[in-house]
Structure formats: structure tokens, C-alpha cells
């Protein structure tokens, strides 16, 4: 991946996480989300690149957002033109409650290579590298579990399926348990859950259910980098959503099943910085006059990097989180 893209993705996620940290445990999801969005927008606006948001979180629940189609960056000559998928704060509720696993994240890829769609829901199924090709979104849950168990050389009763804890998933939860597998219910964070399928000690073997389409694209970038597997299908609440999606992807069926290459067509970079400590990354830490961030960078070119970095606080006031010396 272009070094400029890597640098901008890293510092943008760091800035969003740091800005959000002042709202950890304060019970105000909207303020935490707004802080992350503002920091991410300001950072990307100063980027030398030609950036365009193609899918982002916020429209579904009228939360603060980087809007789809928004152009960011100075567009300097000889800098890359990139499409951006964003979730400035995955786990707003987790951050508000000081619960584990809140993350700032984005993905960048060359222009016209990420799924361009509204912030709507998406059905998803994800598995790790060892189970690549073993599951299919269109097959029954029990069949997928049987295939997954065979591929992993283990019993169905030893499999764990991660599902967002939502009323709409009651049928899926019942089917998983009836098949004999375990269900791990999570309040938020299906991107981190999808990445967990690639971590041997995480004991997550499949992620199943519907969640945000932006999170689906972000997860796809990470999973493609890790040689894992994922499929999705956009869900439309009304004809207006369907028509809008058709206008964004002319000549393609918006109701079709999407595989990894549909979600991420070319090389991409996924970046995420911890806000609150979780299974994937430690959270923000303030030590004296420094703030420490922990970031994971994944490239579909097969590169993975963990970055631990200290940032000096310039202003010792309560707004110090927002006044760090990020430079290009």
C-alpha cells in the first residue's frame, strides 16, 4: 500500500480515538461519536490525498457522520485518489459505558474499488482463514455449522458463533443452539468479532447475522488482508433505499450475494485504533504528559503491523485530547 495512504490512515484513526477518549464512561454516546467524527474529518481534510467517503456509519440512526460522497483532502498532485469506508467509533455504547472493545476505524482503497452503498443493513457471514470456502450465506445455519466443523476437524458442539445481541437475531440464535453449537452474544462490535475469527485463541469460529453495511465493508477489508472469508447481502427497508442503492451501483443487482471481491475489489488498507481495551487492542492510555495509542494496520497485500505510539499533550486543559501535534 502507498506509504502516504498508510500514514494518513494511521494518524486519522489515532486522532479519532484520542478525541473520543475524553468521553469514555461519561454515558453520552452522541458526544463520543461526534468527537470521533470531527477529529476524523479534520484529519482527513488536511491530508494531501484525494479522498472520497463511499460508505460510512451514521445515516441509519441519524448519528454524527462523515457523509457518503464527502470529499476530503487537499488533492495535491501525485498523491493517491482513494475511496474511504469509515466507522469513526465502533461501539459508541461501549465507549459511553467504559466497556471493552470500542474502536476507531477506517479503510482506504484506490478509487472505485470499495462497495459504494448507503448506510443500511447487511446480512453477513464471516469465518477465519482455516474455514475459507466452508460456508455460504444462502445455506441453512445447520448446514454451515456442519461444513465448518468438518473443515476445522472438530465437533459442532465445540464451535462458537458470534452474533449481535438484537431481537432480530432470535431465530438465528435458536438455530445455532439447536444445531449444537455455542452462541456468543455481543452488544456491539461486529468488525472486531469478524477479525476474532482469525485469532486462534479468541475461540470465535463464525460471525453471523445482520449489521451495518459500513461495518461489513470494513470487516471485508480486514478479512481479505488475513486470507479469511466473508459474504454479505444488502437489506432494504423500503423502495427508497433500494432505488438509492441502484443509483450507486448502475448495472449491478443490489440484492445479489456479495463475496469478498465484490466488497473489496482491489488492494486496501484497514486501520483501527483502540479506544477502550478489548480482545483486539489496548485502549487509550494517558501517562503524565503523554497519550499512548495502539493501532492495527492490515493490508490486502499481506502486511500486518501493530503500532504503539506516544503523543505529547500540548494543552493541559480538558480539551487537550483534541490538540495533538499531528502533522503530514
C-alpha positions in Angstrom: 0.0 0.0 0.0 1.2 3.5 -0.8 3.1 4.9 2.2 1.1 8.1 2.1 -2.1 6.1 2.5 -0.7 4.1 5.4 0.5 7.3 7.2 -2.8 9.1 6.7 -4.9 6.1 7.8 -2.7 5.7 10.9 -2.8 9.2 12.1 -6.6 9.6 11.3 -7.5 6.6 13.5 -5.2 7.8 16.2 -6.8 11.3 16.2 -10.3 9.9 16.3 -9.5 7.6 19.2 -7.8 10.3 21.2 -10.6 12.7 20.7 -13.1 10.1 21.8 -11.2 9.2 24.9 -12.5 12.1 27.0 -16.0 10.7 26.7 -15.1 7.2 28.0 -17.6 6.2 30.7 -19.5 9.5 30.5 -22.7 7.9 29.3 -23.0 10.2 26.3 -22.9 8.2 23.1 -23.7 11.1 20.8 -20.9 13.3 22.2 -18.4 10.4 21.9 -19.5 9.7 18.3 -19.3 13.4 17.4 -15.8 13.8 18.8 -14.6 10.9 16.7 -16.3 12.1 13.6 -15.0 15.7 14.0 -11.4 14.5 14.6 -11.5 12.1 11.7 -12.9 14.7 9.3 -10.4 17.4 10.4 -7.5 14.9 10.0 -8.6 13.7 6.5 -9.3 17.3 5.4 -5.6 18.1 6.0 -4.4 15.0 4.1 -2.6 15.6 0.8 -4.6 12.8 -0.8 -7.8 13.0 -2.9 -10.2 11.2 -0.6 -13.9 10.3 -1.0 -16.2 8.6 1.5 -18.1 5.8 -0.2 -19.7 4.2 2.7 -20.0 5.4 6.3 -21.8 4.9 9.6 -24.4 7.3 10.9 -27.4 7.6 8.5 -29.3 4.7 10.0 -29.8 6.3 13.4 -29.1 9.9 12.4 -25.8 9.9 14.3 -22.9 12.2 13.6 -21.3 11.1 10.4 -18.9 11.6 7.5 -21.5 11.6 4.7 -21.4 9.4 1.7 -19.8 11.2 -1.2 -18.0 13.7 1.0 -14.6 14.7 -0.5 -11.7 15.1 1.9 -8.1 16.0 1.4 -6.1 18.7 -0.4 -5.8 16.6 -3.6 -2.1 17.5 -4.1 -0.5 16.5 -7.4 1.0 13.0 -7.4 -1.0 11.8 -4.4 -3.4 8.9 -4.5 -7.1 9.1 -5.1 -8.7 6.9 -2.6 -12.1 5.7 -1.5 -12.8 5.6 2.2 -15.0 3.5 4.4 -15.4 4.8 7.9 -16.8 3.9 11.3 -15.2 6.7 13.5 -16.4 5.0 16.7 -17.4 1.3 16.5 -19.1 0.7 19.9 -20.5 4.0 20.9 -22.3 2.3 23.7 -19.2 0.5 24.8 -17.3 3.8 25.0 -20.1 5.5 26.9 -20.1 2.7 29.5 -16.3 2.3 29.6 -16.9 -1.2 28.4 -14.2 -3.2 26.5 -13.8 -3.1 22.7 -14.6 0.4 21.5 -12.5 1.2 18.4 -11.9 4.0 15.8 -11.6 2.5 12.3 -11.4 3.2 8.6 -10.4 1.5 5.4 -8.8 3.1 2.3 -8.5 1.7 -1.2 -7.9 3.0 -4.8 -10.8 4.9 -6.3 -13.9 2.7 -7.3 -12.7 -0.4 -5.5 -14.8 -0.5 -2.4 -18.6 -1.2 -2.3 -20.4 2.1 -2.7 -23.7 1.8 -0.9 -25.9 3.6 1.6 -25.7 3.1 5.4 -28.2 0.3 5.5 -28.2 -3.1 7.0 -26.3 -6.1 5.6 -26.7 -9.9 6.2 -23.2 -11.2 6.9 -21.3 -14.5 7.5 -17.6 -14.5 8.3 -15.0 -17.2 9.1 -11.3 -17.3 9.6 -8.6 -18.5 7.1 -8.8 -22.1 8.1 -12.5 -22.2 7.2 -12.3 -20.3 3.9 -14.8 -21.6 1.4 -16.6 -23.8 4.0 -19.7 -21.6 4.5 -22.3 -19.9 2.3 -24.8 -17.1 3.2 -27.5 -18.9 1.2 -27.2 -22.2 3.1 -29.1 -23.1 6.3 -27.4 -22.4 9.6 -27.1 -26.1 10.5 -25.5 -26.9 7.1 -22.9 -24.2 7.5 -22.1 -25.4 11.0 -21.7 -29.0 9.8 -19.4 -27.9 6.9 -17.4 -25.6 9.3 -16.9 -28.4 11.8 -15.7 -30.7 9.1 -13.3 -28.1 7.7 -11.9 -27.4 11.2 -11.8 -31.1 12.2 -13.8 -30.6 15.3 -17.3 -31.3 16.7 -20.2 -28.9 16.2 -20.6 -28.7 19.9 -17.1 -27.1 20.2 -17.9 -24.3 17.7 -18.7 -20.8 18.9 -20.8 -18.4 16.7 -20.7 -14.7 17.5 -24.0 -12.8 17.0 -25.0 -9.3 17.8 -27.4 -9.3 20.7 -30.5 -8.0 18.9 -34.2 -9.1 18.8 -34.0 -9.6 15.1 -31.5 -12.4 15.7 -33.6 -14.7 17.9 -34.2 -17.2 15.1 -30.5 -17.4 14.2 -29.6 -17.9 17.8 -32.1 -20.7 18.2 -30.9 -22.4 15.0 -27.3 -22.3 16.1 -28.1 -23.8 19.5 -30.4 -26.4 18.1 -27.5 -27.5 15.9 -25.4 -28.0 19.0 -23.0 -25.0 18.7 -22.4 -22.2 21.3 -23.6 -18.6 20.8 -21.5 -15.7 21.9 -23.7 -12.6 22.1 -22.1 -9.2 21.8 -23.6 -5.7 22.4 -21.6 -4.0 19.6 -18.5 -4.5 17.5 -19.1 -7.0 14.7 -16.0 -5.8 12.9 -13.8 -6.8 15.8 -15.7 -10.0 16.1 -15.1 -10.9 12.5 -11.4 -10.3 12.9 -11.5 -12.5 16.0 -12.3 -15.5 13.7 -8.7 -15.2 12.5 -7.2 -15.2 16.0 -6.7 -18.8 17.2 -7.1 -18.1 21.0 -10.2 -16.0 20.5 -12.4 -19.1 20.2 -14.8 -17.4 17.7 -15.3 -19.7 14.7 -18.1 -17.8 12.8 -19.9 -14.5 12.8 -23.5 -14.5 11.7 -26.4 -12.1 11.4 -27.2 -8.6 10.1 -25.4 -5.4 11.0 -24.4 -2.2 9.3 -23.2 -2.2 5.7 -20.3 0.1 6.5 -19.1 -2.3 9.2 -19.4 -5.0 6.5 -17.1 -3.3 4.1 -14.6 -2.6 6.9 -14.7 -6.2 8.1 -14.2 -7.3 4.5 -11.0 -5.2 4.1 -9.6 -6.7 7.3 -10.6 -10.3 6.5 -9.3 -10.1 2.9 -6.0 -9.0 4.4 -6.0 -12.0 6.7 -6.9 -14.5 4.0 -10.2 -15.2 5.7 -13.7 -15.3 4.1 -16.9 -13.3 4.3 -20.1 -12.9 2.3 -22.9 -10.3 2.6 -26.2 -9.2 1.2 -27.6 -5.7 1.5 -31.0 -5.4 3.2 -33.5 -2.8 2.1 -36.2 -1.4 4.5 -38.1 0.3 1.6 -38.1 1.1 -2.1 -36.3 4.4 -1.5 -33.2 2.6 -0.1 -33.3 0.1 -3.0 -33.5 2.9 -5.6 -30.7 4.8 -4.0 -28.5 1.7 -4.0 -29.3 1.1 -7.6 -28.2 4.6 -8.5 -24.9 3.9 -6.7 -24.1 0.7 -8.5 -25.5 1.0 -12.0 -25.8 -2.2 -14.0 -25.5 -4.4 -10.9 -28.1 -6.2 -8.9 -28.1 -4.6 -5.4 -29.8 -7.7 -4.0 -27.1 -10.1 -5.1 -24.9 -12.0 -2.7 -21.6 -10.2 -2.2 -18.3 -12.0 -1.7 -15.0 -10.5 -0.6 -14.1 -9.4 -4.1 -17.4 -7.6 -4.5 -16.9 -5.8 -1.2 -13.2 -5.0 -1.8 -12.2 -5.2 -5.5 -8.5 -4.1 -5.3 -5.8 -3.7 -2.7 -7.0 -2.0 0.5 -5.7 -0.9 3.9 -7.7 -1.4 7.1 -6.7 0.6 10.2 -8.2 0.6 13.7 -7.1 2.2 17.0 -8.3 1.1 20.4 -10.4 3.4 22.4 -11.3 1.1 25.3 -9.2 -2.0 25.9 -10.6 -5.2 24.3 -9.6 -8.5 22.9 -8.2 -6.9 19.7 -6.3 -3.9 21.0 -5.5 -2.0 24.2 -7.3 1.3 24.6 -6.1 4.9 25.0 -3.7 5.4 27.9 -2.7 8.8 29.4 0.6 8.7 31.3 1.8 12.0 32.6 2.1 14.4 29.7 1.7 11.7 27.0 -1.1 9.7 25.5 -0.4 6.3 24.2 -2.3 4.7 21.3 -2.4 1.2 19.9 -3.3 0.7 16.3 -3.6 -2.3 14.0 -2.9 -1.9 10.3 -3.8 -4.6 7.8 -3.1 -4.6 4.1 -4.6 -6.9 1.5 -1.1 -7.2 0.2 -0.5 -9.4 3.1 1.1 -7.0 5.6 0.1 -6.6 9.2 1.5 -4.1 11.6 0.8 -3.2 15.3 1.8 0.4 16.1 2.2 1.6 19.7 2.9 5.3 19.7 3.1 8.1 22.3 1.8 11.6 21.6 2.7 14.6 23.8 -0.2 16.7 25.2 0.3 20.3 24.1 -2.5 21.8 26.1 -3.0 20.6 29.7 -6.7 21.7 29.7 -9.7 19.4 29.4 -9.6 19.8 25.6 -6.0 18.5 25.4 -7.3 15.3 23.7 -8.1 17.4 20.6 -4.9 19.4 20.3 -2.2 16.9 19.5 0.6 17.7 17.0 -0.5 15.5 14.1 1.5 16.6 11.0 1.8 15.4 7.4 
